[in-house]
Amino acid sequence: MEVILREDIDKLGNRGEVVKVASGYARNFLLPQRLAVAATESNKKIVEQERQAHLRKEAKLQSEAQDLANLMTGTVLTISAKAGENDQLFGSITSQDIADALEQKNFKIDRRKIQLEEPIKTLGDHVVPVRLHKDVTTEVTVSVVRESE
């Protein structure tokens, strides 16, 4: 069965593409979830209009993300934490802690956009990538210092 995708679907295709799928997959999953529509001529025209609108919206979001990335370039966040011997932290610095520190500097960033491989567990400077958009990534420096007692 041929369907037109209304969203990007991993391992299947991108928005607006006509793909051939099993009829059961289309009938039981893609169509009820509104991820695709049947590939008729009228639906092709409608989906093409939706695709154009989506591209305009995506371009606007990308330019806004690029502007934010330019503002964030060179940002240094200082987070204090308790540390023991050998500069090991008693806890760890997570993406939520970094998001809170960014919010104090008036950057409202969702913690899921902070690409932290694993929590920071040592003192020092750490470069953390922040993915603002699928095509726009910037880096912030997180400086972890010993908390004064």
Residue pairs with C-beta under 8 A, 6 or more apart in sequence:
1 20
1 21
1 22
1 23
1 26
1 27
1 38
2 18
2 19
2 20
2 21
2 38
2 39
3 18
3 19
3 21
3 26
3 30
3 31
3 36
3 37
3 38
3 39
4 16
4 17
4 18
4 36
4 37
4 38
4 39
4 43
4 44
4 47
5 12
5 13
5 14
5 15
5 16
5 17
5 19
5 30
5 35
5 36
6 15
6 34
6 35
6 36
6 37
6 47
6 50
7 15
7 35
8 14
8 15
9 35
12 19
12 21
13 19
15 51
15 54
16 47
16 48
16 50
16 51
18 39
18 44
19 36
21 30
21 36
26 36
26 38
29 35
30 36
31 37
31 38
37 43
37 46
37 47
61 133
62 133
62 135
62 136
65 132
65 133
65 135
65 136
66 133
66 136
68 107
68 132
68 138
69 132
69 136
69 137
69 138
71 107
72 107
72 130
72 138
72 140
73 138
73 139
75 102
75 105
75 107
75 140
75 141
76 140
76 141
76 142
76 143
77 98
77 101
77 102
77 105
77 140
77 141
77 142
77 143
78 101
78 143
78 145
79 93
79 97
79 98
79 101
79 142
79 143
79 144
79 145
80 144
80 145
80 146
80 147
80 148
81 89
81 90
81 91
81 93
81 123
81 144
81 145
81 146
81 147
82 89
82 90
82 91
82 146
82 147
83 89
83 90
83 123
83 146
83 147
84 90
87 122
87 123
87 124
87 146
88 121
88 122
89 120
89 121
89 122
89 123
89 144
92 119
92 120
92 121
93 119
93 120
93 121
93 142
93 144
94 111
94 116
94 119
95 111
95 112
95 114
95 116
96 111
98 111
98 114
98 116
98 128
98 140
98 142
99 109
99 110
99 111
99 114
101 142
102 108
102 109
102 140
103 109
109 130
109 132
113 130
113 131
113 132
114 128
114 129
114 130
115 128
115 129
115 130
115 131
115 137
116 128
120 126
120 142
120 144
122 144
123 144
123 145
123 146
124 143
124 144
125 141
125 142
125 143
125 144
126 141
126 142
126 143
126 144
127 139
127 140
127 141
127 142
128 139
128 140
128 141
128 142
129 137
129 138
129 139
130 137
130 138
130 139
130 140
131 137
132 138
